Each structure stands twice: as structure tokens, then as C-alpha cells.
Amino acid sequence: MDRVRFSASGLPLRGWLLLATVTVGLLAQSVLG
């Protein structure tokens, strides 16, 4: 049960991390560009 709940809560976390990486990348590109 705990493992399933951890996996379910881990996916959104990974999604937010990816979103943050893309946002920082675009931000840096606009600043440097």
C-alpha cells in the first residue's frame, strides 16, 4: 500500500521537477539571448 502511494505521489513531483527545469532553461535562454 505504502509503495503504491509513494509511486503515485512521486510522479507529480517528477513532473514539477521537469517543469522547473524547462522554465529555468527558457529563462536563461531569454536572458543570455
mmCIF entry with sequence, helices, sheets and N, C-alpha, C, O atoms, coordinates in Angstrom:
data_MODEL
# 
_entry.id   MODEL 
# 
_entity.id                         1 
_entity.type                       polymer 
_entity.pdbx_number_of_molecules   1 
# 
_entity_poly.entity_id                      1 
_entity_poly.type                           'polypeptide(L)' 
_entity_poly.nstd_linkage                   no 
_entity_poly.nstd_monomer                   no 
_entity_poly.pdbx_seq_one_letter_code       MDRVRFSASGLPLRGWLLLATVTVGLLAQSVLG 
_entity_poly.pdbx_seq_one_letter_code_can   MDRVRFSASGLPLRGWLLLATVTVGLLAQSVLG 
_entity_poly.pdbx_strand_id                 A 
# 
loop_
_entity_poly_seq.entity_id 
_entity_poly_seq.num 
_entity_poly_seq.mon_id 
_entity_poly_seq.hetero 
1 1  MET n 
1 2  ASP n 
1 3  ARG n 
1 4  VAL n 
1 5  ARG n 
1 6  PHE n 
1 7  SER n 
1 8  ALA n 
1 9  SER n 
1 10 GLY n 
1 11 LEU n 
1 12 PRO n 
1 13 LEU n 
1 14 ARG n 
1 15 GLY n 
1 16 TRP n 
1 17 LEU n 
1 18 LEU n 
1 19 LEU n 
1 20 ALA n 
1 21 THR n 
1 22 VAL n 
1 23 THR n 
1 24 VAL n 
1 25 GLY n 
1 26 LEU n 
1 27 LEU n 
1 28 ALA n 
1 29 GLN n 
1 30 SER n 
1 31 VAL n 
1 32 LEU n 
1 33 GLY n 
# 
_struct_asym.id          A 
_struct_asym.entity_id   1 
# 
_struct_conf.conf_type_id            HELX_P 
_struct_conf.id                      HELX_P1 
_struct_conf.pdbx_PDB_helix_id       AA1 
_struct_conf.beg_label_comp_id       ASP 
_struct_conf.beg_label_asym_id       A 
_struct_conf.beg_label_seq_id        2 
_struct_conf.pdbx_beg_PDB_ins_code   ? 
_struct_conf.end_label_comp_id       LEU 
_struct_conf.end_label_asym_id       A 
_struct_conf.end_label_seq_id        32 
_struct_conf.pdbx_end_PDB_ins_code   ? 
_struct_conf.beg_auth_comp_id        ASP 
_struct_conf.beg_auth_asym_id        A 
_struct_conf.beg_auth_seq_id         2 
_struct_conf.end_auth_comp_id        LEU 
_struct_conf.end_auth_asym_id        A 
_struct_conf.end_auth_seq_id         32 
_struct_conf.pdbx_PDB_helix_class    1 
_struct_conf.details                 ? 
_struct_conf.pdbx_PDB_helix_length   31 
# 
_struct_conf_type.id          HELX_P 
_struct_conf_type.criteria    ? 
_struct_conf_type.reference   ? 
# 
loop_
_atom_site.group_PDB 
_atom_site.id 
_atom_site.type_symbol 
_atom_site.label_atom_id 
_atom_site.label_alt_id 
_atom_site.label_comp_id 
_atom_site.label_asym_id 
_atom_site.label_entity_id 
_atom_site.label_seq_id 
_atom_site.pdbx_PDB_ins_code 
_atom_site.Cartn_x 
_atom_site.Cartn_y 
_atom_site.Cartn_z 
_atom_site.occupancy 
_atom_site.B_iso_or_equiv 
_atom_site.pdbx_formal_charge 
_atom_site.auth_seq_id 
_atom_site.auth_comp_id 
_atom_site.auth_asym_id 
_atom_site.auth_atom_id 
_atom_site.pdbx_PDB_model_num 
ATOM 1   N N  . MET A 1 1  ? 0.833  -1.201 0.000   1.00 0.00 ? 1  MET A N  1 
ATOM 2   C CA . MET A 1 1  ? 0.000  0.000  0.000   1.00 0.00 ? 1  MET A CA 1 
ATOM 3   C C  . MET A 1 1  ? 0.872  1.258  0.000   1.00 0.00 ? 1  MET A C  1 
ATOM 4   O O  . MET A 1 1  ? 0.665  2.167  -0.803  1.00 0.00 ? 1  MET A O  1 
ATOM 5   N N  . ASP A 1 2  ? 1.837  1.296  0.900   1.00 0.00 ? 2  ASP A N  1 
ATOM 6   C CA . ASP A 1 2  ? 2.693  2.480  1.014   1.00 0.00 ? 2  ASP A CA 1 
ATOM 7   C C  . ASP A 1 2  ? 3.497  2.694  -0.269  1.00 0.00 ? 2  ASP A C  1 
ATOM 8   O O  . ASP A 1 2  ? 3.699  3.824  -0.714  1.00 0.00 ? 2  ASP A O  1 
ATOM 9   N N  . ARG A 1 3  ? 3.948  1.584  -0.848  1.00 0.00 ? 3  ARG A N  1 
ATOM 10  C CA . ARG A 1 3  ? 4.764  1.685  -2.059  1.00 0.00 ? 3  ARG A CA 1 
ATOM 11  C C  . ARG A 1 3  ? 3.941  2.257  -3.218  1.00 0.00 ? 3  ARG A C  1 
ATOM 12  O O  . ARG A 1 3  ? 4.445  3.054  -4.010  1.00 0.00 ? 3  ARG A O  1 
ATOM 13  N N  . VAL A 1 4  ? 2.680  1.847  -3.310  1.00 0.00 ? 4  VAL A N  1 
ATOM 14  C CA . VAL A 1 4  ? 1.803  2.349  -4.371  1.00 0.00 ? 4  VAL A CA 1 
ATOM 15  C C  . VAL A 1 4  ? 1.539  3.830  -4.169  1.00 0.00 ? 4  VAL A C  1 
ATOM 16  O O  . VAL A 1 4  ? 1.548  4.610  -5.121  1.00 0.00 ? 4  VAL A O  1 
ATOM 17  N N  . ARG A 1 5  ? 1.305  4.208  -2.921  1.00 0.00 ? 5  ARG A N  1 
ATOM 18  C CA . ARG A 1 5  ? 1.019  5.609  -2.614  1.00 0.00 ? 5  ARG A CA 1 
ATOM 19  C C  . ARG A 1 5  ? 2.258  6.466  -2.880  1.00 0.00 ? 5  ARG A C  1 
ATOM 20  O O  . ARG A 1 5  ? 2.142  7.600  -3.345  1.00 0.00 ? 5  ARG A O  1 
ATOM 21  N N  . PHE A 1 6  ? 3.428  5.930  -2.588  1.00 0.00 ? 6  PHE A N  1 
ATOM 22  C CA . PHE A 1 6  ? 4.677  6.661  -2.821  1.00 0.00 ? 6  PHE A CA 1 
ATOM 23  C C  . PHE A 1 6  ? 4.888  6.874  -4.320  1.00 0.00 ? 6  PHE A C  1 
ATOM 24  O O  . PHE A 1 6  ? 5.310  7.950  -4.744  1.00 0.00 ? 6  PHE A O  1 
ATOM 25  N N  . SER A 1 7  ? 4.595  5.849  -5.116  1.00 0.00 ? 7  SER A N  1 
ATOM 26  C CA . SER A 1 7  ? 4.752  5.952  -6.565  1.00 0.00 ? 7  SER A CA 1 
ATOM 27  C C  . SER A 1 7  ? 3.786  6.981  -7.127  1.00 0.00 ? 7  SER A C  1 
ATOM 28  O O  . SER A 1 7  ? 4.148  7.760  -8.009  1.00 0.00 ? 7  SER A O  1 
ATOM 29  N N  . ALA A 1 8  ? 2.564  6.987  -6.623  1.00 0.00 ? 8  ALA A N  1 
ATOM 30  C CA . ALA A 1 8  ? 1.542  7.919  -7.096  1.00 0.00 ? 8  ALA A CA 1 
ATOM 31  C C  . ALA A 1 8  ? 1.930  9.357  -6.772  1.00 0.00 ? 8  ALA A C  1 
ATOM 32  O O  . ALA A 1 8  ? 1.652  10.267 -7.553  1.00 0.00 ? 8  ALA A O  1 
ATOM 33  N N  . SER A 1 9  ? 2.568  9.565  -5.627  1.00 0.00 ? 9  SER A N  1 
ATOM 34  C CA . SER A 1 9  ? 2.964  10.916 -5.218  1.00 0.00 ? 9  SER A CA 1 
ATOM 35  C C  . SER A 1 9  ? 4.307  11.290 -5.831  1.00 0.00 ? 9  SER A C  1 
ATOM 36  O O  . SER A 1 9  ? 4.673  12.465 -5.858  1.00 0.00 ? 9  SER A O  1 
ATOM 37  N N  . GLY A 1 10 ? 5.040  10.297 -6.321  1.00 0.00 ? 10 GLY A N  1 
ATOM 38  C CA . GLY A 1 10 ? 6.353  10.558 -6.891  1.00 0.00 ? 10 GLY A CA 1 
ATOM 39  C C  . GLY A 1 10 ? 6.270  11.070 -8.323  1.00 0.00 ? 10 GLY A C  1 
ATOM 40  O O  . GLY A 1 10 ? 7.130  11.831 -8.766  1.00 0.00 ? 10 GLY A O  1 
ATOM 41  N N  . LEU A 1 11 ? 5.224  10.649 -9.051  1.00 0.00 ? 11 LEU A N  1 
ATOM 42  C CA . LEU A 1 11 ? 5.088  11.085 -10.440 1.00 0.00 ? 11 LEU A CA 1 
ATOM 43  C C  . LEU A 1 11 ? 4.866  12.582 -10.563 1.00 0.00 ? 11 LEU A C  1 
ATOM 44  O O  . LEU A 1 11 ? 5.555  13.221 -11.358 1.00 0.00 ? 11 LEU A O  1 
ATOM 45  N N  . PRO A 1 12 ? 3.931  13.183 -9.811  1.00 0.00 ? 12 PRO A N  1 
ATOM 46  C CA . PRO A 1 12 ? 3.741  14.637 -9.891  1.00 0.00 ? 12 PRO A CA 1 
ATOM 47  C C  . PRO A 1 12 ? 5.005  15.390 -9.506  1.00 0.00 ? 12 PRO A C  1 
ATOM 48  O O  . PRO A 1 12 ? 5.310  16.437 -10.078 1.00 0.00 ? 12 PRO A O  1 
ATOM 49  N N  . LEU A 1 13 ? 5.740  14.854 -8.533  1.00 0.00 ? 13 LEU A N  1 
ATOM 50  C CA . LEU A 1 13 ? 6.981  15.506 -8.099  1.00 0.00 ? 13 LEU A CA 1 
ATOM 51  C C  . LEU A 1 13 ? 7.973  15.548 -9.251  1.00 0.00 ? 13 LEU A C  1 
ATOM 52  O O  . LEU A 1 13 ? 8.643  16.556 -9.481  1.00 0.00 ? 13 LEU A O  1 
ATOM 53  N N  . ARG A 1 14 ? 8.054  14.431 -9.973  1.00 0.00 ? 14 ARG A N  1 
ATOM 54  C CA . ARG A 1 14 ? 8.957  14.355 -11.121 1.00 0.00 ? 14 ARG A CA 1 
ATOM 55  C C  . ARG A 1 14 ? 8.492  15.316 -12.213 1.00 0.00 ? 14 ARG A C  1 
ATOM 56  O O  . ARG A 1 14 ? 9.306  15.912 -12.918 1.00 0.00 ? 14 ARG A O  1 
ATOM 57  N N  . GLY A 1 15 ? 7.172  15.458 -12.342 1.00 0.00 ? 15 GLY A N  1 
ATOM 58  C CA . GLY A 1 15 ? 6.617  16.373 -13.339 1.00 0.00 ? 15 GLY A CA 1 
ATOM 59  C C  . GLY A 1 15 ? 6.946  17.820 -13.014 1.00 0.00 ? 15 GLY A C  1 
ATOM 60  O O  . GLY A 1 15 ? 7.290  18.604 -13.898 1.00 0.00 ? 15 GLY A O  1 
ATOM 61  N N  . TRP A 1 16 ? 6.836  18.167 -11.729 1.00 0.00 ? 16 TRP A N  1 
ATOM 62  C CA . TRP A 1 16 ? 7.166  19.539 -11.304 1.00 0.00 ? 16 TRP A CA 1 
ATOM 63  C C  . TRP A 1 16 ? 8.646  19.819 -11.517 1.00 0.00 ? 16 TRP A C  1 
ATOM 64  O O  . TRP A 1 16 ? 9.029  20.925 -11.898 1.00 0.00 ? 16 TRP A O  1 
ATOM 65  N N  . LEU A 1 17 ? 9.484  18.799 -11.267 1.00 0.00 ? 17 LEU A N  1 
ATOM 66  C CA . LEU A 1 17 ? 10.933 18.961 -11.440 1.00 0.00 ? 17 LEU A CA 1 
ATOM 67  C C  . LEU A 1 17 ? 11.257 19.214 -12.911 1.00 0.00 ? 17 LEU A C  1 
ATOM 68  O O  . LEU A 1 17 ? 12.087 20.062 -13.238 1.00 0.00 ? 17 LEU A O  1 
ATOM 69  N N  . LEU A 1 18 ? 10.586 18.462 -13.796 1.00 0.00 ? 18 LEU A N  1 
ATOM 70  C CA . LEU A 1 18 ? 10.801 18.645 -15.231 1.00 0.00 ? 18 LEU A CA 1 
ATOM 71  C C  . LEU A 1 18 ? 10.324 20.021 -15.667 1.00 0.00 ? 18 LEU A C  1 
ATOM 72  O O  . LEU A 1 18 ? 10.983 20.695 -16.459 1.00 0.00 ? 18 LEU A O  1 
ATOM 73  N N  . LEU A 1 19 ? 9.176  20.433 -15.144 1.00 0.00 ? 19 LEU A N  1 
ATOM 74  C CA . LEU A 1 19 ? 8.622  21.748 -15.482 1.00 0.00 ? 19 LEU A CA 1 
ATOM 75  C C  . LEU A 1 19 ? 9.558  22.863 -15.027 1.00 0.00 ? 19 LEU A C  1 
ATOM 76  O O  . LEU A 1 19 ? 9.766  23.841 -15.745 1.00 0.00 ? 19 LEU A O  1 
ATOM 77  N N  . ALA A 1 20 ? 10.121 22.709 -13.829 1.00 0.00 ? 20 ALA A N  1 
ATOM 78  C CA . ALA A 1 20 ? 11.046 23.711 -13.298 1.00 0.00 ? 20 ALA A CA 1 
ATOM 79  C C  . ALA A 1 20 ? 12.310 23.777 -14.159 1.00 0.00 ? 20 ALA A C  1 
ATOM 80  O O  . ALA A 1 20 ? 12.833 24.862 -14.415 1.00 0.00 ? 20 ALA A O  1 
ATOM 81  N N  . THR A 1 21 ? 12.795 22.623 -14.602 1.00 0.00 ? 21 THR A N  1 
ATOM 82  C CA . THR A 1 21 ? 13.996 22.586 -15.441 1.00 0.00 ? 21 THR A CA 1 
ATOM 83  C C  . THR A 1 21 ? 13.759 23.303 -16.756 1.00 0.00 ? 21 THR A C  1 
ATOM 84  O O  . THR A 1 21 ? 14.609 24.068 -17.212 1.00 0.00 ? 21 THR A O  1 
ATOM 85  N N  . VAL A 1 22 ? 12.602 23.060 -17.372 1.00 0.00 ? 22 VAL A N  1 
ATOM 86  C CA . VAL A 1 22 ? 12.261 23.709 -18.643 1.00 0.00 ? 22 VAL A CA 1 
ATOM 87  C C  . VAL A 1 22 ? 12.114 25.212 -18.448 1.00 0.00 ? 22 VAL A C  1 
ATOM 88  O O  . VAL A 1 22 ? 12.569 25.999 -19.278 1.00 0.00 ? 22 VAL A O  1 
ATOM 89  N N  . THR A 1 23 ? 11.474 25.611 -17.343 1.00 0.00 ? 23 THR A N  1 
ATOM 90  C CA . THR A 1 23 ? 11.266 27.039 -17.069 1.00 0.00 ? 23 THR A CA 1 
ATOM 91  C C  . THR A 1 23 ? 12.597 27.758 -16.887 1.00 0.00 ? 23 THR A C  1 
ATOM 92  O O  . THR A 1 23 ? 12.804 28.838 -17.440 1.00 0.00 ? 23 THR A O  1 
ATOM 93  N N  . VAL A 1 24 ? 13.496 27.162 -16.112 1.00 0.00 ? 24 VAL A N  1 
ATOM 94  C CA . VAL A 1 24 ? 14.815 27.761 -15.880 1.00 0.00 ? 24 VAL A CA 1 
ATOM 95  C C  . VAL A 1 24 ? 15.595 27.827 -17.189 1.00 0.00 ? 24 VAL A C  1 
ATOM 96  O O  . VAL A 1 24 ? 16.301 28.802 -17.446 1.00 0.00 ? 24 VAL A O  1 
ATOM 97  N N  . GLY A 1 25 ? 15.467 26.792 -18.016 1.00 0.00 ? 25 GLY A N  1 
ATOM 98  C CA . GLY A 1 25 ? 16.170 26.759 -19.294 1.00 0.00 ? 25 GLY A CA 1 
ATOM 99  C C  . GLY A 1 25 ? 15.701 27.887 -20.210 1.00 0.00 ? 25 GLY A C  1 
ATOM 100 O O  . GLY A 1 25 ? 16.519 28.577 -20.819 1.00 0.00 ? 25 GLY A O  1 
ATOM 101 N N  . LEU A 1 26 ? 14.388 28.073 -20.307 1.00 0.00 ? 26 LEU A N  1 
ATOM 102 C CA . LEU A 1 26 ? 13.844 29.143 -21.143 1.00 0.00 ? 26 LEU A CA 1 
ATOM 103 C C  . LEU A 1 26 ? 14.223 30.505 -20.594 1.00 0.00 ? 26 LEU A C  1 
ATOM 104 O O  . LEU A 1 26 ? 14.519 31.431 -21.350 1.00 0.00 ? 26 LEU A O  1 
ATOM 105 N N  . LEU A 1 27 ? 14.213 30.622 -19.279 1.00 0.00 ? 27 LEU A N  1 
ATOM 106 C CA . LEU A 1 27 ? 14.557 31.891 -18.633 1.00 0.00 ? 27 LEU A CA 1 
ATOM 107 C C  . LEU A 1 27 ? 16.012 32.253 -18.932 1.00 0.00 ? 27 LEU A C  1 
ATOM 108 O O  . LEU A 1 27 ? 16.313 33.394 -19.283 1.00 0.00 ? 27 LEU A O  1 
ATOM 109 N N  . ALA A 1 28 ? 16.904 31.282 -18.793 1.00 0.00 ? 28 ALA A N  1 
ATOM 110 C CA . ALA A 1 28 ? 18.326 31.518 -19.061 1.00 0.00 ? 28 ALA A CA 1 
ATOM 111 C C  . ALA A 1 28 ? 18.543 31.849 -20.535 1.00 0.00 ? 28 ALA A C  1 
ATOM 112 O O  . ALA A 1 28 ? 19.368 32.698 -20.873 1.00 0.00 ? 28 ALA A O  1 
ATOM 113 N N  . GLN A 1 29 ? 17.800 31.175 -21.402 1.00 0.00 ? 29 GLN A N  1 
ATOM 114 C CA . GLN A 1 29 ? 17.942 31.417 -22.838 1.00 0.00 ? 29 GLN A CA 1 
ATOM 115 C C  . GLN A 1 29 ? 17.514 32.838 -23.195 1.00 0.00 ? 29 GLN A C  1 
ATOM 116 O O  . GLN A 1 29 ? 18.147 33.490 -24.025 1.00 0.00 ? 29 GLN A O  1 
ATOM 117 N N  . SER A 1 30 ? 16.447 33.313 -22.571 1.00 0.00 ? 30 SER A N  1 
ATOM 118 C CA . SER A 1 30 ? 15.959 34.664 -22.858 1.00 0.00 ? 30 SER A CA 1 
ATOM 119 C C  . SER A 1 30 ? 16.918 35.722 -22.302 1.00 0.00 ? 30 SER A C  1 
ATOM 120 O O  . SER A 1 30 ? 17.082 36.790 -22.891 1.00 0.00 ? 30 SER A O  1 
ATOM 121 N N  . VAL A 1 31 ? 17.547 35.414 -21.168 1.00 0.00 ? 31 VAL A N  1 
ATOM 122 C CA . VAL A 1 31 ? 18.487 36.360 -20.558 1.00 0.00 ? 31 VAL A CA 1 
ATOM 123 C C  . VAL A 1 31 ? 19.790 36.411 -21.355 1.00 0.00 ? 31 VAL A C  1 
ATOM 124 O O  . VAL A 1 31 ? 20.324 37.486 -21.625 1.00 0.00 ? 31 VAL A O  1 
ATOM 125 N N  . LEU A 1 32 ? 20.292 35.229 -21.728 1.00 0.00 ? 32 LEU A N  1 
ATOM 126 C CA . LEU A 1 32 ? 21.554 35.167 -22.465 1.00 0.00 ? 32 LEU A CA 1 
ATOM 127 C C  . LEU A 1 32 ? 21.360 35.569 -23.925 1.00 0.00 ? 32 LEU A C  1 
ATOM 128 O O  . LEU A 1 32 ? 22.257 36.148 -24.539 1.00 0.00 ? 32 LEU A O  1 
ATOM 129 N N  . GLY A 1 33 ? 20.190 35.263 -24.478 1.00 0.00 ? 33 GLY A N  1 
ATOM 130 C CA . GLY A 1 33 ? 19.918 35.549 -25.880 1.00 0.00 ? 33 GLY A CA 1 
ATOM 131 C C  . GLY A 1 33 ? 19.724 37.022 -26.119 1.00 0.00 ? 33 GLY A C  1 
ATOM 132 O O  . GLY A 1 33 ? 19.485 37.437 -27.253 1.00 0.00 ? 33 GLY A O  1 
# 
